[in-house]
């Protein structure tokens, strides 16, 4: 039988963080307490309890190392449910949903919408096409309008503006919020505002007392103006919602959306070499560090995954990667949707550089390194064997997809 005590870094971090919702459940049981009569009582099941024969109870479950806390640490905190059955007004939000999921920019935008909604209003999220987001409720959405159909697939701004105009006529939201981004929200918001004869406030990063502040002059100055109906917000415009769950009730349009004769034809996505994408704009990064022993295999895996290559400072200093591929505070700050760190221990400068990444996957042999603690998913093992297995799995999946297509 394996007697090795395995650590859970996430459970240990929760036990140290008093502000975490699961902090109390990970604390050791109280050994002694004073009853109402003044008698001091002892817990015979507590670790370290001294019995009448002088023998101290020993913990053999691994609780002191966090070994038996994995099940508790993985439990989701039960946030209170907030219900608004009859809202006084609506705040409409159109998230980008890059890859079918809410981005960090979208969550900041929903946090800003919650500020505008207050206690009497409700947040209406409008989504186009199929999505993969399961957590609209914890993001602050009270009503969810899903507009599906082939006419909304791909780049179809004219048809989407027509649908949003129909939603504006039917729901009459008090405010419209869209992300001022390159992923479609900035263009769609400007098109809709022009269609409705409104003048939007762009690059907004703060709201206060009926006024809004936005970036101007190439980001060097702040422009303060009265709060308009259309708001195109910048990233980090507000804190995401994390204190309650919302209903996210599905709603529909009573009137069908009129089909428009599109003047724009979407010819599909253009193939782009991942190596030519700048690090700051890459959505999927495979980054290597000192733990990578087979760099030719690392490059092959990056090509198979279609990922942009990155590296730690140690790998760059050793000559395995060029300087423009260095990730971190002393290199490039990245905002990838998925960041895979192979053999990177996680120096503080590197962790600062990946702070804005949505999902971090760590491949490392040290389960106690800082990168494993930061990662959303960790795989402990030899990097060469894991990279080879990953490439084999990707190639097998592609061969199966080609056979099914044929």
C-alpha positions in Angstrom: 0.0 0.0 0.0 1.3 3.4 -0.9 2.1 5.4 2.3 3.1 8.6 0.5 1.1 11.6 1.8 0.0 13.8 -1.1 -0.4 17.5 -0.8 -3.2 19.6 -2.2 -1.8 23.1 -2.8 -5.2 24.6 -3.5 -6.6 23.3 -0.2 -3.6 24.7 1.7 -4.1 28.1 0.1 -7.8 28.1 1.0 -6.9 27.2 4.6 -4.6 30.3 4.7 -7.0 32.7 3.0 -9.6 33.9 5.6 -11.7 35.6 2.9 -12.3 32.5 0.9 -15.9 31.0 1.3 -14.4 27.6 2.2 -11.9 28.8 4.7 -14.0 27.7 7.7 -14.6 24.2 6.4 -10.8 23.6 6.1 -9.9 24.6 9.7 -8.9 21.9 12.2 -11.6 20.8 14.6 -11.7 22.5 18.0 -9.9 20.4 20.6 -11.3 22.0 23.7 -14.1 24.4 24.6 -15.9 25.6 27.7 -19.5 24.6 28.2 -22.3 26.7 29.7 -21.6 25.3 33.1 -18.0 26.3 33.0 -16.7 22.8 32.5 -13.9 22.5 29.9 -14.8 19.8 27.4 -12.4 17.9 25.1 -13.0 16.5 21.6 -11.7 12.9 21.6 -11.6 12.9 17.8 -9.4 16.0 17.4 -5.9 15.5 16.2 -3.4 15.7 19.1 -5.9 14.7 21.7 -4.2 13.3 24.8 -6.0 10.3 26.2 -6.3 9.1 29.8 -3.4 6.7 29.4 -1.1 9.5 28.2 -1.1 8.4 24.5 -1.5 11.2 22.0 -3.8 10.6 19.1 -1.9 10.7 15.8 -3.3 11.9 12.5 -2.7 9.1 9.9 -5.2 10.5 7.3 -2.9 13.2 5.9 -5.2 16.0 7.1 -2.3 18.0 8.4 -0.8 18.1 4.9 -4.1 18.7 3.2 -4.4 15.2 1.8 -7.9 14.5 2.9 -9.2 18.0 2.0 -9.4 17.6 -1.7 -13.1 16.7 -1.7 -14.0 19.7 0.5 -11.8 22.1 -1.5 -13.4 21.2 -4.7 -16.9 21.9 -3.4 -18.5 25.0 -4.8 -19.5 27.7 -2.4 -23.3 28.2 -2.2 -23.8 31.8 -3.1 -27.2 33.4 -2.3 -29.7 33.6 -5.1 -31.0 37.0 -6.1 -34.3 37.1 -7.8 -36.0 40.1 -9.5 -39.4 39.0 -10.6 -40.6 42.4 -11.9 -37.7 44.8 -12.7 -38.4 48.5 -13.1 -36.0 48.7 -16.0 -33.4 46.7 -17.9 -29.7 47.1 -18.7 -28.9 45.4 -21.9 -25.4 43.8 -22.3 -24.1 42.2 -25.5 -20.9 40.2 -24.6 -18.3 39.2 -27.1 -18.3 35.5 -26.0 -15.0 34.7 -27.7 -14.9 31.0 -28.2 -18.5 30.7 -26.9 -17.5 31.7 -23.3 -17.5 34.9 -21.3 -14.1 36.6 -21.4 -12.7 38.7 -18.5 -13.8 41.8 -20.4 -17.3 40.4 -20.6 -17.4 39.8 -16.9 -16.1 43.3 -16.1 -18.9 44.6 -18.4 -21.5 42.6 -16.5 -20.2 43.9 -13.2 -20.6 47.5 -14.6 -24.2 46.6 -15.7 -25.0 45.4 -12.1 -23.9 48.8 -10.8 -26.3 50.6 -13.2 -29.1 48.1 -12.5 -28.9 48.6 -8.7 -31.7 47.0 -6.6 -34.6 47.7 -9.0 -33.2 47.0 -12.4 -32.3 43.7 -14.1 -29.4 42.8 -16.4 -30.4 41.5 -19.8 -27.7 39.6 -21.7 -28.1 39.1 -25.5 -26.2 36.2 -27.0 -25.9 35.3 -30.7 -25.6 31.7 -31.8 -24.6 28.7 -29.8 -22.5 29.2 -26.7 -20.6 27.1 -24.2 -21.0 29.3 -21.1 -22.5 27.5 -18.2 -22.2 30.3 -15.6 -24.3 33.2 -16.7 -26.0 33.1 -13.3 -22.8 33.7 -11.3 -21.7 36.4 -13.8 -24.7 38.7 -12.8 -27.3 37.9 -15.6 -30.9 38.2 -14.6 -32.4 37.7 -18.1 -30.9 35.8 -21.0 -31.9 36.3 -24.7 -30.4 33.8 -27.1 -30.7 34.6 -30.8 -29.8 31.6 -32.8 -29.8 31.0 -36.5 -27.6 30.7 -39.5 -28.0 34.4 -40.3 -26.0 35.2 -37.1 -23.1 32.9 -37.7 -19.7 34.3 -38.6 -19.3 38.0 -39.4 -22.8 39.3 -39.8 -23.0 42.8 -38.3 -26.0 43.9 -40.3 -28.2 41.1 -39.3 -27.1 41.3 -35.6 -27.8 45.1 -35.6 -31.3 44.3 -37.0 -31.9 41.8 -34.2 -30.7 44.3 -31.5 -32.9 47.0 -32.9 -35.9 44.6 -32.6 -34.8 43.9 -29.0 -34.5 47.7 -28.3 -38.1 48.2 -29.5 -39.5 45.3 -27.5 -37.6 45.6 -24.2 -36.7 49.3 -24.3 -33.6 49.0 -22.0 -32.5 52.1 -20.1 -28.8 51.5 -21.0 -26.9 49.5 -23.6 -23.5 48.2 -22.7 -21.0 46.6 -25.1 -17.3 45.9 -24.7 -15.1 48.4 -26.6 -13.0 45.6 -28.0 -11.6 44.3 -31.3 -13.6 41.1 -31.0 -16.8 42.6 -32.4 -18.3 44.5 -29.5 -16.8 47.9 -30.5 -18.0 47.8 -34.1 -21.4 46.3 -33.2 -22.0 49.0 -30.6 -21.2 51.9 -32.9 -23.4 50.4 -35.7 -26.3 50.0 -33.3 -25.9 53.5 -31.9 -25.8 55.0 -35.4 -28.9 53.0 -36.4 -30.9 54.3 -33.3 -29.6 57.8 -33.6 -27.7 57.7 -30.4 -24.2 59.0 -29.6 -22.2 56.4 -27.6 -19.6 57.0 -24.9 -16.5 55.0 -25.8 -13.6 53.5 -23.8 -15.4 54.1 -20.6 -13.6 52.8 -17.5 -15.5 54.5 -14.6 -19.0 55.5 -13.7 -19.9 57.9 -10.8 -22.9 60.0 -9.9 -24.4 60.1 -13.4 -21.0 60.8 -15.0 -18.7 58.6 -16.9 -14.9 58.8 -17.6 -13.4 57.4 -20.8 -9.9 57.3 -22.3 -9.1 59.9 -24.9 -6.1 61.3 -26.7 -4.5 57.9 -27.5 -5.2 56.9 -23.9 -3.2 59.7 -22.4 -6.2 61.7 -21.1 -9.6 61.1 -19.4 -12.8 62.6 -20.8 -15.6 63.2 -18.4 -19.2 63.4 -19.8 -22.8 62.9 -18.7 -23.8 59.2 -18.7 -25.4 58.4 -22.1 -27.7 55.5 -23.0 -25.0 53.7 -25.1 -21.8 52.8 -23.3 -18.8 51.1 -24.9 -16.7 50.1 -21.9 -13.0 49.3 -21.7 -11.5 46.3 -19.9 -11.4 46.4 -16.1 -14.2 49.0 -16.1 -15.7 47.3 -12.9 -15.2 44.3 -10.6 -16.9 41.1 -11.8 -19.9 39.8 -9.9 -18.9 37.3 -7.3 -21.2 37.8 -4.3 -24.5 36.2 -5.5 -26.2 34.0 -8.1 -28.8 35.4 -10.4 -31.7 33.7 -12.2 -30.5 34.1 -15.8 -34.1 33.4 -16.9 -34.4 32.8 -20.7 -36.5 35.3 -22.6 -37.6 35.5 -26.2 -38.6 38.1 -28.7 -42.3 38.3 -29.4 -41.8 39.8 -32.9 -39.7 37.9 -35.4 -36.5 39.6 -36.6 -36.8 40.8 -40.1 -34.2 39.4 -42.5 -32.0 42.0 -44.2 -30.2 41.7 -47.5 -26.6 41.5 -46.3 -24.1 43.6 -48.2 -21.2 41.7 -46.5 -20.4 38.1 -47.2 -18.3 36.1 -44.7 -15.8 34.0 -46.5 -14.7 32.2 -43.4 -11.7 32.4 -41.2 -8.3 33.0 -42.7 -5.5 30.6 -41.7 -2.8 32.4 -39.7 0.6 31.1 -38.7 0.6 31.0 -34.9 4.3 31.8 -34.9 3.5 35.1 -36.6 1.0 36.2 -34.0 2.4 38.7 -31.5 2.6 37.4 -27.9 0.4 40.1 -26.5 -2.4 39.1 -29.0 -2.2 35.3 -28.9 -5.2 33.4 -27.6 -3.4 30.0 -27.1 0.2 29.9 -25.9 2.4 26.9 -25.3 5.3 28.1 -23.1 8.4 26.2 -22.2 10.9 26.6 -19.3 13.8 25.0 -17.7 12.0 21.7 -17.4 11.7 21.2 -21.1 14.4 18.7 -22.2 13.3 17.9 -25.8 12.9 21.3 -27.6 12.4 19.8 -31.1 9.4 17.8 -29.6 8.2 21.0 -27.9 8.1 22.8 -31.3 6.3 19.9 -32.9 3.6 19.9 -30.2 3.1 23.7 -30.7 2.6 23.1 -34.4 0.1 20.2 -33.8 -1.9 22.3 -31.3 -1.8 25.4 -33.4 -0.4 27.3 -30.4 1.9 30.4 -30.2 5.2 29.5 -28.6 6.4 31.3 -25.5 9.2 30.8 -23.0 10.4 31.7 -19.5 13.4 33.9 -19.0 15.6 30.9 -18.1 14.8 29.3 -21.5 15.5 32.5 -23.3 18.8 33.1 -21.5 19.9 29.6 -22.4 19.3 30.3 -26.0 16.3 27.9 -26.7 13.9 30.8 -27.6 14.3 34.3 -28.9 13.9 37.3 -26.7 10.6 38.4 -28.2 9.0 35.1 -27.0 9.8 35.8 -23.3 6.7 35.9 -21.1 6.7 37.8 -17.9 7.1 41.2 -16.3 10.6 41.5 -17.9 9.2 40.2 -21.2 5.7 40.4 -22.6 2.5 40.5 -20.6 0.0 38.1 -22.2 -3.8 37.8 -22.1 -4.3 34.4 -23.6 -7.5 32.4 -23.2 -5.4 29.3 -22.6 -1.8 29.3 -21.3 0.1 26.0 -21.1 3.3 26.2 -19.0 5.6 23.3 -19.5 8.5 22.9 -17.1 8.1 26.5 -15.6 8.4 26.7 -11.9 6.6 30.1 -11.7 8.9 33.0 -10.7 7.0 36.1 -9.5 7.9 38.0 -12.7 6.5 35.2 -14.8 3.3 35.0 -12.8 2.8 38.7 -13.1 3.0 38.4 -16.9 0.3 35.7 -17.1 -2.0 37.3 -14.5 -4.6 38.2 -17.1 -4.8 34.8 -18.7 -8.2 33.0 -18.4 -7.1 29.4 -18.0 -3.6 28.2 -17.0 -2.4 24.6 -17.4 0.8 23.5 -15.8 2.9 20.5 -16.7 5.6 20.1 -14.1 7.4 17.5 -11.9 7.2 19.5 -8.8 3.7 19.6 -7.3 4.7 22.3 -4.8 6.0 24.9 -7.3 4.2 28.2 -7.6 3.0 27.6 -11.2 1.1 24.5 -10.0 -0.5 26.7 -7.3 -1.5 29.3 -9.9 -2.8 26.8 -12.5 -6.4 25.9 -13.0 -5.3 22.4 -14.1 -2.0 20.7 -13.2 -0.4 17.6 -14.7 2.5 16.2 -12.6 5.0 14.2 -14.6 7.9 14.2 -17.0 7.5 16.9 -19.7 8.9 14.8 -22.5 6.5 11.9 -22.0 3.5 14.1 -21.5 4.2 16.2 -24.6 4.6 13.1 -26.7 1.4 11.7 -25.3 -0.4 15.0 -26.0 0.9 15.1 -29.6 -0.2 11.5 -30.2 -3.7 12.2 -28.9 -4.1 15.3 -31.1 -2.9 13.5 -34.2 -5.2 10.6 -33.5 -8.2 12.9 -33.0 -7.4 14.6 -36.3 -7.2 11.4 -38.2 -10.5 10.4 -36.8 -12.0 13.7 -37.8 -10.7 13.3 -41.3 -12.2 9.8 -41.6 -15.6 11.1 -40.4 -15.5 14.0 -42.9 -14.6 11.6 -45.7 
